[in-house]
Amino acid sequence: MKYIIGFFFIGAITFAQTDTIHLLDEVKLYGNFSPQINSGYQVQILSDSIINNHQQSLGNLLQNQANLYFKQNGNRMVSSISLRGSGASHTGVYWNGIAINSSLDGQTDFNTFSANGYNQIEIRKGGGGILFGSGAVGGAINLRDKIIFKDKFQTQINLGLASYDTQKGLVRSQYSNQKIYAKIVVEGNKSANDYPYLGTDIVNENGAFKNYHIKSVLGYKINQNNQLQFFATLSDNDRNLSRTLTSPSNSKLTNWQNRVLLNWKNFGQAYNSSLKVAYLDEEYNYYSNKESSDYTFGKSKNIILKYDFKYFISSHISLHSGIENKYSTANGSSLLDKYRNDFEAYALLHQNPIEKLQYNISVRKGFSSVYKIPLIYAADLKYQLSSGLNIKANFSTNYRLPTYNDLFWNPGGNPDLLAENSKSGELGLGYYQNKLSINLTSYITKSKNLIQWRPETPTYWKPINIQDVMSYGLEFEFKTQQNFGKHMLELQSQYAYTVSKDNVLDKQLIYVPYHKATASLNYTYKDFTVNFNEQYNGKVFTTTSNTQTVNAYWLTNLEIYKSFLKQQLTVGVLVNNLFNTAYQSVSYRPMPNRNFEFNINYKF
């Protein structure tokens, strides 16, 4: 408890001084994903115009725009991420600052999330355990609804027709003034998804899916110092599970998610605070035979109380601290009724001692009803070497807590599991000048006590702390924009070289490509836009012995848009897999051939 007392002591001392400090409003808006308190890390922000130009899953958006690697069990099937060589449960996913990775397996199925309707998506690469907690080993992604109190009333209707009998529809309406903000997004799409498997006479006959999403946001400015914010989402996903090249499928998976968040923000002359109360509810049903009423299921409920406090001692020094309590329950066909209660607290010091240097030092500690949460710490800095050129560096320790499935799965769960732990270091150079930016980053991560399910008998598996993994790599980002009269040309490219080794076997981890790259060329003339997107996914190993692989592939997508009526109406054509490449993301599960989408977007 001495750590908690220390955090509150810091807050009490600084809070008593708030009547003597006067700072700019923009300083008070630091969030946990802001570049200021992530000085030594790479933070990428996807804007509203990129997110909402047409309907797409969260996974597809991040793969196209942020060079993140995903493996999919076929088009719109289960999709999981590998960020910097880490596993699917080592990337933290957040919704307005609240962790939403599944309590059951610690992962996020990115094809159950719609990217549409958010104002920003924030991506932070590198160990983020201090600010984000369990699981943010490879990095963190935040889906943000940004509330701005200004006079605006707009409704957007987006309709799409695509190959494989696919229909999409979305309505987004927003009203705001100086005191009230309201937004609602209703989205649905369905598809037969019966694409042919190129090079064979097989069709994806069991790939149909339909999903629906409702998102609502409310904001009320009580006065200049206080705001109330309310966020809610409901997602309903129903998918048949695609066959493989070697065996048919008649199975089905349904996912249901409900999230509610109430946030009170308080601003002072030299501080701001945020008190969040969230309720998260998730459930899945798996049917081995979709014609049968028999199914297995899993469900969890989470209540989260989170308080963040930021105090600005001066324009050069600030203290950031927070506490979070999470109470959760889970049960299922192979999971007896269980609960756990986790409490965590963190503190971070941010300083800008000279004009060219800024750094952060931070610490986090937690307590749990079912396991020991380790003490972790981190430091990062950014130094400006010359005009437009800077160097970034960071070091952090991180952890991932065992999930309900790891601890309590029946049979096989292991309640004696330890938290996974890791150490990460990173060094990067960045150049920013006019409309050109270049970033080069190197990193290394050493992980221990990784949880691995291993067979005890031919029919019985059990998780144990055993795997020892070393990950290291290089990342390169390039972006430039040139204007020629009414013509605008924008080029963006990203490349990642990733080594992620099981040190016991001295082999690359499965489904981690050595090479991953994207390039996007965007041309705009008046109301006409053409976007050419190229992706390269290097080969991945599918066995721990590295004897079997999924081949590397190039994937090309083309988008053409034309706006009318002073940009109120936009008509677009999308061609995915332009060159009709036969490729797989997961072994024996082909992805779609060349396919088309016609899109209409109207704002009024």
Secondary structure, DSSP 8 states (H G I E B T S, - for coil): -HHHHHHHHHHHHHHTTGGG----GGGGG--TT-SGGGTTS-EEEE-HHHHTSS--BHHHHHHHHH--EEEESSTTS-EEEESTT--GGGEEEEETTEE-S-TTTS---GGGSB-TT-SEEEEEES--HHHH-TTTTSEEEEEE-----S-EEEEEEEEEEETTTEEEEEEEEEEE-SSEEEEEEEEEEEE----B-TTSS-B-TT--EEEEEEEEEEEEEEETTEEEEEEEEEEEEEEE----SSS----EEEEEEEEEEEEEEEE-SSEEEEEEEEEEEEEEEEESSTTSS--EEEEEEEEEEEEEEEEESSSSEEEEEEEEEEEEEEEETTEEEEEEEEEEEEEEEEEEEETTEEEEEEEEEEEESSS----EEEEEEEEEEETTEEEEEEEEEEEE---HHHHHBTTT--TT---EEEEEEEEEEEEEETTEEEEEEEEEEEEEEEEEEEEEETTEEEEEEEEEEEEEEEEEEEEEEEEETTEEEEEEEEEEEEEEEETTTTEE-TT--SEEEEEEEEEEETTEEEEEEEEEE--EE-STTS--EE--EEEEEEEEEEEETTTTEEEEEEEESTT----EEETTEE---SEEEEEEEEE-
